[in-house]
Amino acid sequence: MKRSLEQSFYRNAYFLLQHLRGRPVGRYIKHLQARERLERDAFERLITTELAAMLRYARATVPWYASGEWGRRITPSAAVQLQSWPVLDRHTIRAHGRELLARTSALGLFYRNSSASTGEPVRVAWSPRAAAWGWANEYRAMLWHGVPAGARTLLMWGSRHRLVQDGMRNCRGFSTRELTTERLEQAARYLLDHRPDMCMGLPSALTALADHVRARHPEAPRSLVPVAKVGGEQVFPFQRDYLATRLGARVVEFYGCTEVGPIAAQCPQGSLHIMSDNVYVEICRNDEPVRAGEFGDIVVTAMRNRAMPLIRCKIGDSGRISPEPCRCGRPQPVLAELVGRAADLLVAADGTKVHGSVLGAALQSLVAQLPAGVLRQVLFQQLDTLHWKILVESDGADATLDARLTQLVRGTFGAPCQVRIERVATIPRESSGKFRYYRTADRPDARSQDSRARRRAS
């Protein structure tokens, strides 16, 4: 009863604060719950109507959409036909941000910056009501798992946290920029002493926390928290299983981006439902929609952000939408496959391009064959077509593991590949606090990450 009253207090206080800021989150949650009760056909008709309204608004108010090639292709009569719009990319958003602002931008406009995980950071303007729709979609999805707004939460994400705002949400935040032993112990003490209802954050950060608790606090209960909400990084099945075991929690995946906010959330049946109330998702190849159920680039259209309405924006991820509905009965479409950044293209010895997710699948298979804890963190760096360096987070040499990692690279990218393995005490994260398992070494974050690893190992 005491925990329920605590949740109610924080929920009401937070919703009141947001309402005063022009963000009626609580009202939007109820609105979304009512829409969930619609039949699938009725829900799709509603989304189609709202999409057409957003397209008309964007064409009428955004200078970029009325000029040059865009203006020629998007005539007022063709504006409601989504496929008549060219595809936006992050380079265009960075170069023409001012021209992508609607002339009717709302009072209270603010900006969000991406973490630059693709190498192309973007800055997107948001209206207060668009932000409210985003929060409402996330809170509504957590209600699917019995976690209400105001629930006590441990957050491991980003490089800095706003204490007042986090406090109003009943949330304690810990930066993932540098996951030192001291910081992990602070998070562990909060987890054990305050027993939050949910842990939320990057899967690699929550895994590091769970490993720390099990190593430093062997008396800790099997179930450390009921629910772990993860996102921001590629989530492989072996990570989900490992995290669920170490935390004793139900792992729930969320997917989103800076451009449009929340994109998809996992239901109790395990499906990743697209938040169609917030974003319209297409799957395209060569900027043209694929057939239902086919794999391709994820292209998103903002449904609520009238400050900077991004239409048909390619965000660098790839996936597939299931042609079948989820057995849970919810009307939202299902993102059946999500493989991460299209920017993570590696090159085989014969010159063939290979998506990094192929390496991820091979790594998953290897980890499944190893004893638990043998391979903590690993970073594959492709220096050029034939040369690889693998950073392994380890306390000592392991010739057998080295041989298997070498074979993994050669089996995936070709026998001529030369592999050098370096052991380091800690593999640093990116400046955003995220962790990557693979990358080409010519990106700025890769170089800084590599140099920090060498300093720590010395």
Beta strands, then each sheet from edge to edge (+ up, - down):
strand 1: 110-113
strand 2: 123-126
strand 3: 153-156
strand 4: 171-174
strand 5: 198-201
strand 6: 227-230
strand 7: 250-257
strand 8: 261-266
strand 9: 272-274
strand 10: 279-285
strand 11: 288-289
strand 12: 295-302
strand 13: 313-321
strand 14: 335-341
strand 15: 345-347
strand 16: 353-355
strand 17: 378-382
strand 18: 387-393
strand 19: 418-424
strand 20: 438-440
sheet 1: 1+ 2-
sheet 2: 4+ 3+ 5+ 6+ 7+ 8- 9+
sheet 3: 11+ 10- 12+ 13- 14+
sheet 4: 15+ 16-
sheet 5: 19+ 18+ 17- 20-
end
